[in-house]
Amino acid sequence: MEVSKHILPEKLVAGILNITDFHILNDREKIDINGINYTFFDINARGTKQFGFECMIDEKN
C-alpha cells in the first residue's frame, strides 16, 4: 500500500482499506469467499512468493 499513498487520494486509500480483508496465504489453504470455496497453492515462483487458486463455480472447475 506504500505506492498507493503517492498515487491515490488519502480518502480513497482509507476507503479501500476499510472494506478489504487482507489474509496471509499458506500453500494448499482453503478459504470461503462469498460462499465459494477457494484452494490457494504456491506456484513456486522465483523471488517473491506467488499463489494461484482453484475454485468451483456452478459445479465447474
C-alpha positions as CSV (number, residue, x, y, z in Angstrom):
1,M,0.0,0.0,0.0
2,E,3.0,2.3,0.2
3,V,2.9,3.2,-3.5
4,S,-0.8,3.9,-3.3
5,K,-0.1,6.7,-0.9
6,H,1.7,8.5,-3.6
7,I,-0.8,8.0,-6.5
8,L,-4.3,7.8,-4.8
9,P,-6.1,10.3,-2.6
10,E,-5.8,9.5,1.1
11,K,-9.6,9.3,1.4
12,L,-9.8,6.7,-1.3
13,V,-7.0,4.6,0.2
14,A,-8.7,4.7,3.6
15,G,-12.0,3.5,2.0
16,I,-10.2,0.6,0.2
17,L,-8.5,-0.5,3.5
18,N,-11.8,-0.2,5.3
19,I,-13.6,-2.8,3.0
20,T,-10.7,-5.0,2.1
21,D,-9.8,-8.1,4.2
22,F,-6.1,-9.0,3.8
23,H,-5.1,-12.6,4.5
24,I,-1.6,-14.1,4.6
25,L,-1.9,-17.3,2.5
26,N,-0.3,-20.7,3.0
27,D,0.2,-23.4,0.4
28,R,-3.0,-25.6,-0.1
29,E,-5.0,-23.3,2.2
30,K,-8.8,-23.4,1.7
31,I,-10.8,-20.2,2.2
32,D,-14.5,-19.5,1.7
33,I,-15.0,-16.1,-0.2
34,N,-18.7,-15.1,-0.7
35,G,-19.9,-18.7,-0.5
36,I,-17.3,-20.1,-2.9
37,N,-14.5,-22.4,-1.7
38,Y,-11.1,-21.4,-3.0
39,T,-7.9,-23.5,-2.6
40,F,-4.7,-21.5,-2.9
41,F,-1.4,-23.0,-4.0
42,D,2.2,-21.8,-4.1
43,I,3.2,-21.6,-7.8
44,N,6.9,-21.9,-6.7
45,A,7.9,-18.6,-8.4
46,R,11.5,-17.4,-8.0
47,G,11.9,-14.4,-5.7
48,T,8.5,-13.2,-4.4
49,K,6.1,-15.8,-3.2
50,Q,3.1,-16.0,-5.6
51,F,-0.1,-18.0,-5.4
52,G,-2.6,-19.4,-7.8
53,F,-6.1,-20.6,-6.9
54,E,-8.7,-23.2,-7.8
55,C,-12.4,-23.0,-7.2
56,M,-15.7,-24.4,-8.4
57,I,-18.3,-22.1,-9.8
58,D,-21.6,-23.6,-10.8
59,E,-20.1,-27.1,-10.4
60,K,-17.3,-26.3,-13.0
61,N,-13.5,-26.0,-12.3
